[in-house]
């Protein structure tokens, strides 16, 4: 991942956000450390698009992303979360390569170029992993990069397969499937964080982007379920798939949920712009 590394104090603060005590800093960039940090990130740092509706600028520079997540106690969407996580992993000695992906829509069509960003991570154990802490509802642990069979995870059954298996195109791209359904199509060419600026701009400004049309804040819970606030609708799902939902009628309740369940302190409730729908699009679900 081509960039200046974040410094030691930022690494310590970032690990603290993930619940890793300073004396327990990882000694080596191993498979087990990656798996642990991946799950911790999903539990501690929410997938959210609040900046889009608060009028906040989204800057794809690693120091700004780390400051947002660590200093401001916020989350973000894919470019921000995976960008910051990649910076942390790089500083810890992992070899990290950003990859671009295009997300499958409801009708089975892939999205825009640079629609999504994921990380290819290599460890000192010789492991190669697809890490993605920026997709909302997805795998809790990184996926084995070269494994083409089913990979069972608390988030579902995943598989990484060649596109040629599905459509005969033979373009060398890879589809990531969850429970048999294609989720996104990966390009295997290495990228840099700056390559995703146009995708981030489109997703934060275009009327065609579900991030512009909806509000979402979501994270994995300690018991393996998920808690999501979409607009004013709070949904809590347990690890077995059972769920409860309720509407939050007052601004005070909404701000309280952001603060108590996501660690996000706001002075006003984000509002979807007039003419756009405020609920209905979950965290890439």
C-alpha positions as CSV (number, residue, x, y, z in Angstrom):
1,X,0.0,0.0,0.0
2,X,1.9,3.0,-1.3
3,X,1.8,5.8,1.4
4,X,3.5,7.2,4.3
5,X,3.0,5.0,7.3
6,X,1.0,6.3,10.3
7,X,3.2,6.9,13.3
8,X,3.6,4.9,16.5
9,X,1.2,7.0,18.5
10,X,-1.5,6.7,15.9
11,X,-1.0,2.9,15.8
12,X,-1.4,2.7,19.6
13,X,-4.5,4.9,19.5
14,X,-6.0,2.9,16.6
15,X,-5.4,-0.4,18.4
16,X,-7.0,1.2,21.5
17,X,-10.1,2.0,19.5
18,X,-10.2,-1.7,18.6
19,X,-9.9,-2.7,22.2
20,X,-6.3,-3.8,22.0
21,X,-4.3,-2.7,25.1
22,X,-0.9,-1.1,24.4
23,X,1.0,-3.9,26.1
24,X,-0.8,-6.4,23.9
25,X,0.4,-4.8,20.6
26,X,0.8,-7.6,18.0
27,X,4.4,-8.8,17.9
28,X,4.3,-10.0,14.3
29,X,1.9,-9.7,11.2
30,X,0.5,-13.3,11.4
31,X,-2.7,-14.9,10.1
32,X,-4.1,-15.0,13.7
33,X,-3.4,-11.3,14.3
34,X,-5.1,-10.4,11.0
35,X,-8.2,-12.4,11.9
36,X,-8.4,-10.9,15.3
37,X,-8.0,-7.3,14.1
38,X,-10.6,-7.8,11.3
39,X,-13.3,-9.0,13.7
40,X,-12.4,-6.3,16.3
41,X,-12.7,-3.6,13.6
42,X,-16.2,-4.8,12.5
43,X,-17.3,-4.7,16.2
44,X,-15.8,-1.4,17.1
45,X,-15.9,0.8,14.0
46,X,-19.3,1.2,12.4
47,X,-20.1,1.2,8.7
48,X,-21.8,4.5,8.2
49,X,-22.5,7.2,5.6
50,X,-23.3,10.1,7.9
51,X,-20.8,12.4,6.4
52,X,-22.7,12.5,3.2
53,X,-25.7,13.9,5.0
54,X,-23.8,16.1,7.5
55,X,-22.1,18.0,4.7
56,X,-18.7,16.7,5.7
57,X,-15.9,16.4,3.1
58,X,-14.7,12.8,2.5
59,X,-10.9,12.9,1.9
60,X,-9.1,9.7,0.9
61,X,-5.8,10.4,2.6
62,X,-4.7,7.9,5.2
63,X,-3.9,10.5,7.9
64,X,-7.4,12.1,7.5
65,X,-9.1,8.7,7.6
66,X,-7.3,7.6,10.7
67,X,-8.1,10.9,12.4
68,X,-11.8,10.4,11.6
69,X,-11.9,6.9,12.9
70,X,-9.6,7.3,15.9
71,X,-9.6,11.0,16.8
72,X,-13.3,11.7,16.0
73,X,-14.6,8.3,17.0
74,X,-16.4,7.8,13.7
75,X,-16.8,5.1,11.1
76,X,-17.2,5.5,7.3
77,X,-18.0,3.6,4.1
78,X,-15.7,1.2,2.2
79,X,-13.0,3.5,1.0
80,X,-12.6,5.1,4.4
81,X,-12.8,1.9,6.5
82,X,-10.6,-0.2,4.4
83,X,-8.3,2.7,3.7
84,X,-7.7,3.3,7.4
85,X,-7.5,-0.4,8.2
86,X,-5.0,-0.9,5.4
87,X,-2.8,1.9,6.9
88,X,-2.9,0.2,10.3
89,X,-2.0,-3.2,8.9
90,X,0.8,-1.7,6.9
91,X,2.2,0.0,10.0
92,X,2.1,-3.4,11.8
93,X,4.1,-5.1,9.1
94,X,1.5,-6.7,6.8
95,X,1.8,-6.4,3.1
96,X,-1.4,-4.7,1.9
97,X,-2.6,-4.2,-1.6
98,X,-5.9,-2.3,-2.4
99,X,-8.1,-3.9,-5.0
100,X,-11.1,-2.5,-6.8
101,X,-14.5,-4.2,-7.0
102,X,-17.9,-3.6,-8.6
103,X,-20.9,-4.4,-6.4
104,X,-23.8,-6.5,-7.8
105,X,-27.1,-4.6,-7.8
106,X,-30.6,-6.0,-7.3
107,X,-30.9,-7.0,-11.0
108,X,-27.6,-8.8,-11.1
109,X,-25.7,-5.9,-12.8
110,X,-22.4,-4.7,-11.5
111,X,-21.9,-1.1,-10.4
112,X,-19.6,1.6,-11.5
113,X,-15.8,1.2,-11.8
114,X,-14.1,1.7,-8.3
115,X,-17.5,1.0,-6.8
116,X,-15.9,-0.7,-3.8
117,X,-12.5,-1.1,-2.3
118,X,-11.1,-4.2,-0.6
119,X,-7.6,-5.3,0.7
120,X,-5.4,-8.2,-0.3
121,X,-3.3,-8.9,2.8
122,X,-0.2,-11.1,3.0
123,X,1.2,-12.3,6.3
124,X,4.5,-13.6,7.6
125,X,2.9,-17.1,7.8
126,X,2.7,-17.0,4.0
127,X,-1.1,-16.5,4.1
128,X,-2.9,-14.4,1.5
129,X,-6.3,-13.0,2.6
130,X,-9.1,-10.9,1.2
131,X,-9.9,-8.5,4.0
132,X,-13.0,-6.3,3.9
133,X,-14.1,-4.3,6.9
134,X,-16.0,-1.8,4.7
135,X,-19.0,-3.6,3.2
136,X,-21.5,-3.7,6.0
137,X,-23.0,-7.2,6.3
138,X,-20.2,-9.4,5.1
139,X,-17.7,-12.0,6.4
140,X,-16.6,-11.5,10.0
141,X,-13.1,-12.8,9.2
142,X,-10.9,-12.4,6.1
143,X,-11.3,-14.9,3.4
144,X,-8.5,-17.1,2.1
145,X,-7.5,-15.5,-1.2
146,X,-6.6,-18.6,-3.2
147,X,-9.3,-20.9,-1.8
148,X,-12.0,-21.6,-4.4
149,X,-14.2,-23.8,-2.4
150,X,-16.7,-22.7,0.3
151,X,-15.5,-20.7,3.2
152,X,-17.8,-20.9,6.3
153,X,-17.9,-17.8,8.4
154,X,-20.3,-16.4,11.0
155,X,-21.5,-14.0,8.3
156,X,-22.5,-16.8,5.9
157,X,-20.9,-19.2,3.4
158,X,-18.5,-17.4,1.1
159,X,-16.7,-18.4,-2.1
160,X,-14.2,-16.6,-4.3
161,X,-14.5,-17.8,-7.9
162,X,-13.4,-16.9,-11.4
163,X,-15.8,-14.9,-13.5
164,X,-15.3,-17.4,-16.3
165,X,-17.0,-20.0,-14.1
166,X,-20.2,-18.0,-14.2
167,X,-20.4,-16.2,-17.6
168,X,-17.5,-17.5,-19.8
169,X,-16.0,-14.1,-20.2
170,X,-12.5,-15.2,-19.1
171,X,-11.5,-11.7,-18.1
172,X,-9.5,-12.8,-15.0
173,X,-11.8,-11.0,-12.5
174,X,-13.1,-12.8,-9.4
175,X,-16.6,-12.9,-8.0
176,X,-17.1,-13.0,-4.3
177,X,-20.3,-14.9,-3.4
178,X,-22.2,-15.0,-0.1
179,X,-24.6,-17.9,0.4
180,X,-24.5,-18.7,-3.3
181,X,-25.3,-15.1,-4.5
182,X,-22.7,-12.9,-6.1
183,X,-21.8,-9.9,-3.9
184,X,-19.1,-8.1,-5.8
185,X,-16.7,-8.6,-8.7
186,X,-13.0,-8.1,-7.9
187,X,-10.4,-6.8,-10.3
188,X,-7.0,-8.4,-9.5
189,X,-4.9,-5.5,-10.6
190,X,-3.2,-3.6,-7.7
191,X,-4.6,-0.2,-6.9
192,X,-3.8,2.8,-4.6
193,X,-6.1,4.6,-2.3
194,X,-6.1,7.7,-4.5
195,X,-7.5,5.6,-7.4
196,X,-10.9,5.5,-5.6
197,X,-11.4,9.3,-5.4
198,X,-13.9,9.3,-8.3
199,X,-15.9,6.4,-6.8
200,X,-16.1,8.1,-3.4
201,X,-17.2,11.3,-5.1
202,X,-19.9,9.5,-7.1
203,X,-21.2,7.7,-4.0
204,X,-21.3,10.8,-2.0
205,X,-23.0,13.1,-4.6
206,X,-24.9,11.1,-7.3
207,X,-28.7,10.8,-7.0
208,X,-28.1,7.2,-8.3
209,X,-26.0,6.3,-5.2
210,X,-27.8,4.5,-2.4
211,X,-25.5,6.3,0.0
212,X,-27.0,9.6,-1.1
213,X,-30.6,8.2,-0.9
214,X,-30.3,6.7,2.6
215,X,-28.8,7.0,6.1
216,X,-27.1,4.0,7.6
217,X,-25.0,3.2,10.6
218,X,-24.2,-0.5,11.4
219,X,-21.8,-2.7,13.2
220,X,-21.3,-6.3,14.3
221,X,-22.3,-7.0,17.9
222,X,-20.3,-8.9,20.5
223,X,-22.6,-11.9,20.2
224,X,-22.1,-12.1,16.4
225,X,-25.3,-10.3,15.4
226,X,-25.7,-6.9,14.0
227,X,-27.2,-3.5,15.1
228,X,-28.2,-1.1,12.4
229,X,-29.8,2.4,12.4
230,X,-31.3,3.2,9.1
231,X,-32.7,6.7,9.3
232,X,-34.9,6.4,12.4
233,X,-35.4,2.6,12.2
234,X,-33.3,0.6,14.7
235,X,-32.8,-3.0,13.8
236,X,-31.0,-5.6,16.0
237,X,-30.3,-9.0,14.6
238,X,-28.9,-11.9,16.6
239,X,-26.4,-14.5,15.3
240,X,-29.2,-16.9,14.5
241,X,-31.0,-14.4,12.3
242,X,-33.8,-13.4,14.6
243,X,-34.4,-9.6,14.7
244,X,-36.3,-6.8,16.3
245,X,-37.1,-3.4,14.8
246,X,-38.5,-0.2,16.2
247,X,-38.9,3.4,15.1
248,X,-37.2,6.2,17.0
249,X,-39.7,9.1,17.1
250,X,-37.5,11.9,18.6
251,X,-34.2,13.4,17.7
252,X,-33.0,12.8,21.3
253,X,-33.5,9.0,20.9
254,X,-31.7,9.0,17.5
255,X,-28.7,10.9,18.9
256,X,-28.7,8.6,22.0
257,X,-28.5,5.5,19.8
258,X,-25.6,6.9,17.8
259,X,-23.8,7.7,21.0
260,X,-24.6,4.6,23.1
261,X,-24.5,1.9,20.4
262,X,-21.9,3.3,17.9
263,X,-19.8,5.7,20.0
264,X,-20.7,8.6,17.7
265,X,-21.4,11.9,19.3
266,X,-23.4,14.3,17.1
267,X,-24.9,17.7,17.8
268,X,-27.7,17.2,15.3
269,X,-29.5,14.4,13.5
270,X,-28.3,13.8,9.9
271,X,-31.1,14.4,7.4
272,X,-31.4,12.9,3.9
273,X,-31.9,15.7,1.5
274,X,-35.5,16.5,0.3
275,X,-36.8,14.2,-2.5
276,X,-34.6,11.3,-1.4
277,X,-35.7,8.3,0.6
278,X,-34.3,8.1,4.1
279,X,-34.6,4.4,4.8
280,X,-34.6,1.1,3.0
281,X,-31.0,0.7,1.9
282,X,-29.0,-1.2,4.5
283,X,-25.3,-1.6,4.8
284,X,-24.7,-3.1,1.3
285,X,-27.4,-5.6,2.1
